[in-house]
């Protein structure tokens, strides 16, 4: 079975506050600010998204690198 991370899991794993994550996932953030989900659960009504741990780790490593360059 594959394990996918929900937004709260990403907050715990990376330390990035949930409000920041929600903004990065929103249409207001620059394109490419956060990776596309690796999974979607549900088609109609309530839909959840999930990210593989390696997707989140890769994004977080790049994000920390970019922040270190500023």
Biotite code that builds the C-alpha atoms (Angstrom):
import biotite.structure as struc

atoms = struc.array([
    struc.Atom([0.000, 0.000, 0.000], chain_id="A", res_id=1, res_name="UNK", atom_name="CA", element="C"),
    struc.Atom([1.252, 3.479, -0.848], chain_id="A", res_id=2, res_name="UNK", atom_name="CA", element="C"),
    struc.Atom([1.216, 6.163, 1.811], chain_id="A", res_id=3, res_name="UNK", atom_name="CA", element="C"),
    struc.Atom([0.224, 9.692, 0.821], chain_id="A", res_id=4, res_name="UNK", atom_name="CA", element="C"),
    struc.Atom([0.576, 12.808, 2.946], chain_id="A", res_id=5, res_name="UNK", atom_name="CA", element="C"),
    struc.Atom([-2.316, 15.146, 3.627], chain_id="A", res_id=6, res_name="UNK", atom_name="CA", element="C"),
    struc.Atom([-1.743, 18.846, 4.232], chain_id="A", res_id=7, res_name="UNK", atom_name="CA", element="C"),
    struc.Atom([-1.491, 18.386, 8.033], chain_id="A", res_id=8, res_name="UNK", atom_name="CA", element="C"),
    struc.Atom([1.058, 15.613, 7.513], chain_id="A", res_id=9, res_name="UNK", atom_name="CA", element="C"),
    struc.Atom([3.087, 17.973, 5.320], chain_id="A", res_id=10, res_name="UNK", atom_name="CA", element="C"),
    struc.Atom([2.973, 20.623, 8.037], chain_id="A", res_id=11, res_name="UNK", atom_name="CA", element="C"),
    struc.Atom([4.286, 18.108, 10.586], chain_id="A", res_id=12, res_name="UNK", atom_name="CA", element="C"),
    struc.Atom([6.951, 16.727, 8.250], chain_id="A", res_id=13, res_name="UNK", atom_name="CA", element="C"),
    struc.Atom([8.325, 20.078, 7.057], chain_id="A", res_id=14, res_name="UNK", atom_name="CA", element="C"),
    struc.Atom([7.489, 22.554, 9.810], chain_id="A", res_id=15, res_name="UNK", atom_name="CA", element="C"),
    struc.Atom([5.898, 24.856, 7.233], chain_id="A", res_id=16, res_name="UNK", atom_name="CA", element="C"),
    struc.Atom([2.763, 26.393, 8.813], chain_id="A", res_id=17, res_name="UNK", atom_name="CA", element="C"),
    struc.Atom([-0.532, 25.140, 7.408], chain_id="A", res_id=18, res_name="UNK", atom_name="CA", element="C"),
    struc.Atom([-1.649, 28.624, 6.341], chain_id="A", res_id=19, res_name="UNK", atom_name="CA", element="C"),
    struc.Atom([1.541, 29.014, 4.302], chain_id="A", res_id=20, res_name="UNK", atom_name="CA", element="C"),
    struc.Atom([0.969, 25.604, 2.694], chain_id="A", res_id=21, res_name="UNK", atom_name="CA", element="C"),
    struc.Atom([-2.614, 26.498, 1.821], chain_id="A", res_id=22, res_name="UNK", atom_name="CA", element="C"),
    struc.Atom([-1.419, 29.729, 0.199], chain_id="A", res_id=23, res_name="UNK", atom_name="CA", element="C"),
    struc.Atom([1.288, 27.887, -1.764], chain_id="A", res_id=24, res_name="UNK", atom_name="CA", element="C"),
    struc.Atom([-1.399, 25.511, -3.046], chain_id="A", res_id=25, res_name="UNK", atom_name="CA", element="C"),
    struc.Atom([-3.761, 28.331, -3.986], chain_id="A", res_id=26, res_name="UNK", atom_name="CA", element="C"),
    struc.Atom([-4.189, 30.049, -7.324], chain_id="A", res_id=27, res_name="UNK", atom_name="CA", element="C"),
    struc.Atom([-2.720, 33.224, -5.745], chain_id="A", res_id=28, res_name="UNK", atom_name="CA", element="C"),
    struc.Atom([0.749, 31.680, -5.388], chain_id="A", res_id=29, res_name="UNK", atom_name="CA", element="C"),
    struc.Atom([3.204, 31.774, -8.298], chain_id="A", res_id=30, res_name="UNK", atom_name="CA", element="C"),
    struc.Atom([2.962, 28.738, -10.546], chain_id="A", res_id=31, res_name="UNK", atom_name="CA", element="C"),
    struc.Atom([5.213, 25.932, -9.370], chain_id="A", res_id=32, res_name="UNK", atom_name="CA", element="C"),
    struc.Atom([5.249, 27.097, -5.744], chain_id="A", res_id=33, res_name="UNK", atom_name="CA", element="C"),
    struc.Atom([4.053, 23.690, -4.606], chain_id="A", res_id=34, res_name="UNK", atom_name="CA", element="C"),
    struc.Atom([4.034, 20.326, -6.398], chain_id="A", res_id=35, res_name="UNK", atom_name="CA", element="C"),
    struc.Atom([0.886, 18.943, -7.949], chain_id="A", res_id=36, res_name="UNK", atom_name="CA", element="C"),
    struc.Atom([-0.727, 16.193, -5.858], chain_id="A", res_id=37, res_name="UNK", atom_name="CA", element="C"),
    struc.Atom([0.277, 12.600, -6.519], chain_id="A", res_id=38, res_name="UNK", atom_name="CA", element="C"),
    struc.Atom([-3.202, 11.302, -5.685], chain_id="A", res_id=39, res_name="UNK", atom_name="CA", element="C"),
    struc.Atom([-6.818, 12.359, -5.557], chain_id="A", res_id=40, res_name="UNK", atom_name="CA", element="C"),
    struc.Atom([-9.442, 10.593, -3.479], chain_id="A", res_id=41, res_name="UNK", atom_name="CA", element="C"),
    struc.Atom([-12.990, 11.130, -4.641], chain_id="A", res_id=42, res_name="UNK", atom_name="CA", element="C"),
    struc.Atom([-14.472, 12.460, -7.851], chain_id="A", res_id=43, res_name="UNK", atom_name="CA", element="C"),
    struc.Atom([-17.549, 14.396, -6.863], chain_id="A", res_id=44, res_name="UNK", atom_name="CA", element="C"),
    struc.Atom([-18.405, 16.254, -3.713], chain_id="A", res_id=45, res_name="UNK", atom_name="CA", element="C"),
    struc.Atom([-15.622, 16.216, -1.191], chain_id="A", res_id=46, res_name="UNK", atom_name="CA", element="C"),
    struc.Atom([-12.239, 15.528, -2.789], chain_id="A", res_id=47, res_name="UNK", atom_name="CA", element="C"),
    struc.Atom([-8.936, 15.010, -0.966], chain_id="A", res_id=48, res_name="UNK", atom_name="CA", element="C"),
    struc.Atom([-5.430, 15.268, -2.345], chain_id="A", res_id=49, res_name="UNK", atom_name="CA", element="C"),
    struc.Atom([-2.280, 13.495, -1.247], chain_id="A", res_id=50, res_name="UNK", atom_name="CA", element="C"),
    struc.Atom([1.431, 13.775, -1.892], chain_id="A", res_id=51, res_name="UNK", atom_name="CA", element="C"),
    struc.Atom([4.053, 11.069, -1.744], chain_id="A", res_id=52, res_name="UNK", atom_name="CA", element="C"),
    struc.Atom([6.616, 11.631, 1.018], chain_id="A", res_id=53, res_name="UNK", atom_name="CA", element="C"),
    struc.Atom([9.421, 11.822, -1.553], chain_id="A", res_id=54, res_name="UNK", atom_name="CA", element="C"),
    struc.Atom([7.537, 14.538, -3.488], chain_id="A", res_id=55, res_name="UNK", atom_name="CA", element="C"),
    struc.Atom([7.226, 16.625, -0.323], chain_id="A", res_id=56, res_name="UNK", atom_name="CA", element="C"),
    struc.Atom([10.847, 16.003, 0.709], chain_id="A", res_id=57, res_name="UNK", atom_name="CA", element="C"),
    struc.Atom([12.107, 17.043, -2.726], chain_id="A", res_id=58, res_name="UNK", atom_name="CA", element="C"),
    struc.Atom([9.982, 20.218, -2.706], chain_id="A", res_id=59, res_name="UNK", atom_name="CA", element="C"),
    struc.Atom([11.026, 21.089, 0.853], chain_id="A", res_id=60, res_name="UNK", atom_name="CA", element="C"),
    struc.Atom([14.725, 20.624, 0.065], chain_id="A", res_id=61, res_name="UNK", atom_name="CA", element="C"),
    struc.Atom([14.402, 22.946, -2.945], chain_id="A", res_id=62, res_name="UNK", atom_name="CA", element="C"),
    struc.Atom([12.391, 25.471, -0.913], chain_id="A", res_id=63, res_name="UNK", atom_name="CA", element="C"),
    struc.Atom([15.022, 25.537, 1.854], chain_id="A", res_id=64, res_name="UNK", atom_name="CA", element="C"),
    struc.Atom([17.773, 25.961, -0.764], chain_id="A", res_id=65, res_name="UNK", atom_name="CA", element="C"),
    struc.Atom([15.932, 28.913, -2.319], chain_id="A", res_id=66, res_name="UNK", atom_name="CA", element="C"),
    struc.Atom([15.365, 30.499, 1.090], chain_id="A", res_id=67, res_name="UNK", atom_name="CA", element="C"),
    struc.Atom([19.059, 30.092, 1.947], chain_id="A", res_id=68, res_name="UNK", atom_name="CA", element="C"),
    struc.Atom([20.007, 31.973, -1.228], chain_id="A", res_id=69, res_name="UNK", atom_name="CA", element="C"),
    struc.Atom([17.906, 35.021, -0.268], chain_id="A", res_id=70, res_name="UNK", atom_name="CA", element="C"),
])
